[in-house]
Amino acid sequence: MPALKAAGTAAVSQNFSIEPASADRGRFASVLCGLAAAWIAAGSTGLLGHALRHALALSCLGAALVLGLRPELLRTGWRRLAGVALGVLGALILLGWRNPVANVMACALVLATLGWMRSGQAALPFTLGSVCIVLFGLYRFAATEVPWVWTAMDWMGRGLSGAVGWLVRQPLWTGATFAGLDFLALMLPLYLLWAGHQPSWTCRRVLWAGVAVGLAQVGYLTVLALVPKLLAAVPAATVQPVFGQRMGWDWARAVHTLVPWNLPALAGLLHLGVATYLMRTLPSPLPALARDDIGDRHRSSPAAFGWLLPARLGHRGLAVGVAVLALGLPWLTSLHPTKLSLEGKKIVLYEKGFLNWLKPKHGEYGRLSVGMYGMLPEFLRSYGAQCVVSPELSESDLAGAHVLMLIFPNRPWAAGQLERIWNFVRQGGSLIVLGEHTVLEKEGGNRFNDVLQPTAMRVAFDSAMFAVGGWLESYETLSHPATAGLGDRRNEFGVVIGASVKARWPARPVLVGRYGFADAGDPTNDERKGGSMMGNRQYDPGEKLGDQLLAAEQRFGRGRIMVFGDTSGFSNGILPGSHEFISRLFAALCADTWVSAGRLWAALIGLAGLVWGLMSWVGLFSTSRPWPVALAAVALAWSLTRATAISHQAAQVLPDGRRTTPNNLAYIDRTHLERCSNESWRPDGLGGLHLTLMRNGYLALDLHQFDPQRLDRAGVLISVAPARSFSAAEIVAVRRFIEQGGIFICTVGWPESAGSRSLLAALGFYVGGIGAATTGEPEPKPFGHFKAPFFNGGDYMAYVRFHAGWNVESIDPHAQPLAYGPRNPKGLPGQEDPTVILMRRIGRGKAVVVADTAFATNQNLEHEGGEPFEGLRENADFWRWLISYLTDQPLWTPPKPVPVPASPATQPNAVEPGAG
């Protein structure tokens, strides 16, 4: 036996070679592509649109497959082919899910699949890569699902960036994203596992590799610290972008666009260089490591892993344990199964503050006519809540209330008010505090931070500036019933430019703006200078870069307090787009949805066990096929996605317009790629349509989920030139909505009618004419811009204007024309007067088609500044008349047109004096 042991020791020293195998060299590049894909999928490399992020991650995974698939491996049997196909299919599914953690697990699944095709030394790089990606995914999971971890990582990012800033004598303050902690979360496990597989005589190599990891991180942060100087040296863009126009290449604009928002990609490149060295210096282990006998494997594995987990669990036992932990973790952190409701809940809104309770009204037009919070009480009542606007926050007003909201309080608190507020929360109520950016009252400080005194939260004296307007595709949501499952493609959370929130333990982060910076306030730039004490709106040294905390909450007594640094999402103008989040937020605060500290501690223990199990598996069975890694990745991704979906469904609350007569809930469809801007006041936006509906008594909301349950509770549905066709089920839902008494309005011209053609045909309408819509002939003729009368007042006619009109026909002989196009004397008998607006009754409801795509957009309805169209408000009057007509209310009579005298510069065909 001693001789055999000595022979084994000699074999170890001979077989631990540091040279890569001559064959299958592509496996190293394949693993590197997988690592890059994981960072891209997690959003670690900087600001990318979700579609671009998914496409780049998919490209890297495709490269990993091409480089990692050897033809001879595919010829070894159908089982391997089936395994590869299953792994690739699973990765595509995971990558297509919305959750970035699931996207990261897709990358681990690809590398695990490539490792499963190999055995022994050839599988080791893929095993290490896939395990490290899973560990990285667990880090991202913990940072978004366990609030304490996010807070700890935020402080760690501040410490690391501050240390490097001190070294280079340039102030630097970042969150975890721009500190590059995502890269360290993957590289440190990779380095440790690589070091554990090095023979004892390579200590110097291990040391220098660790130094290389540190230098890569410090090098990136050094460049990041110098960004303000770099940007100052780059001249301003020679050509400024103009909305709606294609811009040529401008290198200065490119630099200002990419830096610093995509600078984390530099950290990724540097760390990939280090990872290349680690992959190429993996030693060749003893053949005994590849034996099936677990005991032999354990005795032959590197001693560095002997402490991790007893080998008595065995290969399969350890794999099952890892999978069970991965499957169970999300149910601890991310599951909020309580069904939420606002029915019968009492919500108190403090009347006073920097605000008004106005709503849009007839006679006032443009963006500034929207008012501030007048629609919020109506919004809450549509969910069945009792809403009280309290002038003094008296005991009687607060009695029996579930939620109290303070919107930018700016007046000194009266005696006893703060104590009443705090006692209300201590006794189980919920408090929402909305602050704002750069507020410094004359009395010193600000009133919303007065309310937050007993908590670990404050609204900072700064402006949380975004890289992309409205934080589009820049949010990071932490586990909360109000945020579960919501996206960020349309600013669903409604935050614009507010203040950042400062929160320390025991407060919990709720909503984060990942790509932005905290612009320090300037007390000297006050209202006298028109600056509202805002800073210079540029990133300066020492301002926090990335991970702006936008909302946080804290337990207080038996209740809780939530604070936002911005008021925008609750205002009249933004509420139509943020209504899903706002309704879920109020409902969550009305219920006991607080995740206990016990659940979070259990999750952290389970997370530690999962990390321990994966590290142990690598140490004991590193050359085994990594199917347990794939199993853990899929289990965690599926479980997290499922728990989020259940929470999202449980938190759904629906407004109901049937509480009023007529039904006052109006939806504007946003689910079929409508040909209108998501930004309210672009020329092709729908800000004017929202205000028009509000002026006529409607609660106007954007429809982000085409749900028959929502339609059943609505009175009006408006579709603006949809590009995506309606499914058969959606067509049935729309027809049922109309038959039950709903009003459906579709505005679409012939060139854009393909997406709505099947729906309109089912309703008996044909834009462009029956022949054109069914056979394509004859091709319809455009009417262009024109006006048509819609109301005869006896001694006057009221007109409606069209941006680009077409004709529309119906198979219903009783369909009623509401406006005609230009007369065509050469038309077929009975078709000399083509119809442009057509209405027909279906069941108890009505359907209206306006054959003009831009009819309801700002360029044809309402200017942002409120200026009239050629001195008239014709279309605003038309909508007012139309709504009264469709709802069978007393018909509103348009007034006799009295045009406002136009200046020569605005008159049609105006000629400058002296012009020929």
Order of alpha helices (4+ residues) and beta strands (2+ residues): alpha-alpha-alpha-alpha-alpha-alpha-alpha-alpha-beta-alpha-alpha-alpha-alpha-alpha-alpha-alpha-alpha-beta-alpha-beta-alpha-beta-alpha-beta-alpha-beta-beta-beta-beta-beta-beta-beta-beta-beta-alpha-alpha-alpha-beta-alpha-beta-alpha-beta-alpha-beta-alpha-beta-alpha-beta-beta-beta-beta-beta-beta-alpha-alpha
